[in-house]
Amino acid sequence: MTEPKNSLIEVLNNFGENLKQQICTNAIGKIIEYDPVKKVAKVQLLNKQKKKDGAVSVLPMLERVPVLTSHSTNYIIATDLKDELCLVLFCDHSIEGWQVTEGKEPFTPASSRRHNINDAICIIGLFAEKTQSKVTLAPKKENFDVLFADDKKLRIGNSNVELVKDVLNVIVTELTNITTAVTALDALPTTTNGANATTLQTATQNLATVTQKLSSILST
C-alpha cells in the first residue's frame, strides 16, 4: 500500500513540536525567598506544564537562581525581593563554569545541557499590565527620583556620598539667607526692649555658627 504523501511531513512536524516542547528559553516566575548577600533566590515558575496525556502539573521550584539587580562591584541598590515577579531566563549552556570563575575569565560549559532549569537567571521588575504598583511616578528627564511604598526609608551607607553633600549645600544656602535676613533686621532701629534685642543677636550668632560648621563639613 502506498503511504500518504504527507506522512514524512507529519513525522517532521511531530518531531519539531516535540523538540520545541523540550526547549525552554524563558518563563515568568515569583521569588519565594531571596538572599541579599549572595544575591540568589528561590523561584517558583508560574506557568504550568501540560503533558502529552493532557495532565497539567506545576513546574519545579528553582533553587539558588542568580538575580540580576541594580549593582556592580562598587555599589548596590538593595531591597527585599520576596514575592516579587520576575523573568527567568534559561541560558544556552551550563553556567557552572561561570560560577567557578566568577566571570573573571572565559569558561568551558561543565556539561552539554542546553536551556536547562539548572542554568536559570532571574531578572526582577516584571509587572502584569493590570497590576497596580504601590509606587507611581511620572518621570522627568531632569530628575532622578526614588520613591518608596508605605513608610520605607532611603538609607545611604557611605558617609562620603555626594548626595549628602548636595543636600547640605542646599541647607547651607538657606541658612545663609536666613542669617542675612536676621542680620538686616538686627541692624534696623528697634523699639523693643534690650532682652529681645539680645535674643535676636544670639540667634544671628547661632545661625552663623551652624552655617560655618556645615561649610566646614562640605570642604572635607
Phi and psi in degrees as a GROMACS rama.xvg file:
@    title "Ramachandran Plot"
@    xaxis  label "Phi"
@    yaxis  label "Psi"
@TYPE xy
-76.2712  129.154  THR-2
-72.6185  150.286  GLU-3
-57.2248  145.012  PRO-4
-63.6373  -28.4013  LYS-5
-90.6611  9.00048  ASN-6
-63.3786  -41.8653  SER-7
-65.8308  -39.1424  LEU-8
-63.7629  -41.0887  ILE-9
-64.0668  -40.6511  GLU-10
-62.2079  -44.6596  VAL-11
-66.3756  -38.6018  LEU-12
-64.235  -43.4466  ASN-13
-63.5392  -40.8793  ASN-14
-62.2745  -43.6493  PHE-15
-63.353  -41.2398  GLY-16
-65.3663  -42.2282  GLU-17
-64.1859  -38.2969  ASN-18
-65.4986  -43.0528  LEU-19
-65.2752  -32.8487  LYS-20
-65.1671  -26.7592  GLN-21
-89.492  -9.65028  GLN-22
-102.355  125.166  ILE-23
-124.04  116.741  CYS-24
-99.2829  -32.497  THR-25
-162.456  161.677  ASN-26
-159.777  159.816  ALA-27
-89.8678  134.744  ILE-28
-135.409  175.28  GLY-29
-130.261  131.889  LYS-30
-78.2048  120.017  ILE-31
-91.191  -42.1253  ILE-32
-138.771  149.531  GLU-33
-139.724  132.243  TYR-34
-103.432  104.173  ASP-35
-69.9496  -17.2798  PRO-36
-81.0686  -52.1559  VAL-37
-86.1557  -11.0353  LYS-38
58.3984  45.7638  LYS-39
-127.126  156.451  VAL-40
-137.192  157.034  ALA-41
-96.7531  123.351  LYS-42
-123.76  133.054  VAL-43
-100.721  119.807  GLN-44
-70.6953  136.044  LEU-45
-91.1703  -25.3197  LEU-46
-78.9924  137.999  ASN-47
-89.635  160.445  LYS-48
-105.271  128.836  GLN-49
-102.802  123.142  LYS-50
-88.2978  171.414  LYS-51
-61.0828  -32.5559  LYS-52
-81.4616  3.00897  ASP-53
93.4807  -10.1304  GLY-54
-69.6841  144.628  ALA-55
-113.659  132.799  VAL-56
-133.804  155.441  SER-57
-80.9108  136.916  VAL-58
-70.594  153.715  LEU-59
-67.1705  154.918  PRO-60
-70.125  137.476  MET-61
-96.0118  131.407  LEU-62
-105.124  144.277  GLU-63
52.3118  50.423  ARG-64
-84.4542  124.196  VAL-65
-60.8319  135.069  PRO-66
-109.316  127.836  VAL-67
-83.1155  110.585  LEU-68
-123.501  176.132  THR-69
-82.115  90.9823  SER-70
-162.654  164.868  HIS-71
-142.491  -166.704  SER-72
-72.2418  -13.5013  THR-73
-110.809  -12.2977  ASN-74
-154.995  164.705  TYR-75
-153.993  139.54  ILE-76
-109.122  108.206  ILE-77
-113.191  144.188  ALA-78
-155.829  166.693  THR-79
-76.2219  123.107  ASP-80
-102.832  5.11  LEU-81
-58.6653  134.488  LYS-82
75.4853  3.51639  ASP-83
-79.3916  146.129  GLU-84
-81.3871  155.612  LEU-85
-154.119  164.88  CYS-86
-104.601  124.311  LEU-87
-103.392  122.224  VAL-88
-104.622  140.199  LEU-89
-109.381  112.68  PHE-90
-65.5614  156.808  CYS-91
-61.484  -33.245  ASP-92
-132.032  170.445  HIS-93
-60.3742  137.137  SER-94
-104.337  11.9666  ILE-95
-61.7564  -38.9331  GLU-96
-63.6531  -35.9551  GLY-97
-65.2573  -39.5751  TRP-98
-63.0112  -36.0762  GLN-99
-72.6542  -46.4085  VAL-100
-83.5443  -11.3309  THR-101
59.3521  25.7413  GLU-102
74.6012  11.4876  GLY-103
-79.8523  -15.2852  LYS-104
-157.204  160.13  GLU-105
-60.2743  149.713  PRO-106
-132.258  157.302  PHE-107
-98.3013  128.963  THR-108
-53.0321  136.155  PRO-109
-75.2552  -15.9353  ALA-110
-148.691  173.778  SER-111
-91.6914  4.59439  SER-112
-64.0913  148.278  ARG-113
-130.022  134.909  ARG-114
50.8972  47.5871  HIS-115
-92.9881  148.918  ASN-116
-65.5065  -17.8636  ILE-117
-79.9786  -4.42797  ASN-118
-119.266  43.1221  ASP-119
-88.9976  149.788  ALA-120
-132.479  138.069  ILE-121
-108.269  131.068  CYS-122
-115.873  120.835  ILE-123
-87.3013  169.924  ILE-124
98.8659  23.0359  GLY-125
-98.2155  131.302  LEU-126
-132.184  138.118  PHE-127
-69.7074  152.5  ALA-128
-58.6469  -35.1261  GLU-129
-85.9112  -7.36386  LYS-130
-70.4456  129.436  THR-131
-95.3503  113.037  GLN-132
-68.9709  148.793  SER-133
-69.5687  -19.5104  LYS-134
-122.352  125.897  VAL-135
-118.047  146.359  THR-136
-152.965  130.825  LEU-137
-99.7017  99.6728  ALA-138
-68.6672  147.863  PRO-139
-125.136  143.467  LYS-140
-61.2722  -32.3275  LYS-141
-84.1096  -2.44864  GLU-142
-113.276  153.189  ASN-143
-122.331  97.8004  PHE-144
-101.475  137.937  ASP-145
-124.432  115.082  VAL-146
-117.803  147.909  LEU-147
-127.981  148.73  PHE-148
-79.7321  152.963  ALA-149
57.847  -132.427  ASP-150
-109.653  25.1691  ASP-151
-68.2274  149.977  LYS-152
-121.13  156.635  LYS-153
-93.8354  121.287  LEU-154
-112.349  127.874  ARG-155
-105.092  119.865  ILE-156
-90.3314  -3.34201  GLY-157
-113.008  120.274  ASN-158
-68.7294  -12.7859  SER-159
-103.811  18.6313  ASN-160
-63.8395  134.063  VAL-161
-64.2389  -27.7263  GLU-162
-59.3543  -39.4994  LEU-163
-62.804  -41.7033  VAL-164
-64.3974  -36.2762  LYS-165
-63.0124  -42.5333  ASP-166
-64.5157  -43.8377  VAL-167
-63.8011  -35.613  LEU-168
-59.7114  -41.9736  ASN-169
-63.8239  -42.8955  VAL-170
-62.4959  -44.3111  ILE-171
-60.7131  -42.5864  VAL-172
-60.952  -45.3771  THR-173
-67.5956  -39.8956  GLU-174
-64.7394  -37.3853  LEU-175
-63.712  -41.6029  THR-176
-63.5816  -41.2998  ASN-177
-65.8183  -43.4417  ILE-178
-60.5522  -42.3844  THR-179
-61.9644  -42.679  THR-180
-66.6528  -42.5031  ALA-181
-66.6793  -39.1825  VAL-182
-62.6087  -39.5898  THR-183
-64.3711  -40.2327  ALA-184
-65.2168  -38.1867  LEU-185
-65.4604  -28.9677  ASP-186
-80.6439  -14.1722  ALA-187
-76.4816  151.612  LEU-188
-59.375  135.801  PRO-189
-125.718  147.941  THR-190
-108.232  3.72936  THR-191
-76.2401  165.448  THR-192
-75.1372  172.614  ASN-193
-64.0321  -33.6761  GLY-194
-62.3183  -45.064  ALA-195
-64.5324  -38.8356  ASN-196
-64.0735  -41.0174  ALA-197
-64.9977  -40.7983  THR-198
-60.5514  -42.5266  THR-199
-64.5153  -41.4794  LEU-200
-65.5018  -40.964  GLN-201
-63.523  -41.9068  THR-202
-61.6896  -40.2225  ALA-203
-62.5553  -44.3044  THR-204
-64.8451  -40.1426  GLN-205
-63.9777  -42.8498  ASN-206
-62.2202  -41.8325  LEU-207
-63.3371  -38.5813  ALA-208
-65.3603  -45.2193  THR-209
-61.9203  -42.2887  VAL-210
-62.5644  -41.3746  THR-211
-64.4073  -40.7789  GLN-212
-64.5692  -43.9335  LYS-213
-65.176  -39.6648  LEU-214
-62.8353  -37.0917  SER-215
-64.4766  -39.4693  SER-216
-63.8574  -41.7805  ILE-217
-67.6662  -26.3958  LEU-218
-81.4531  -11.6634  SER-219
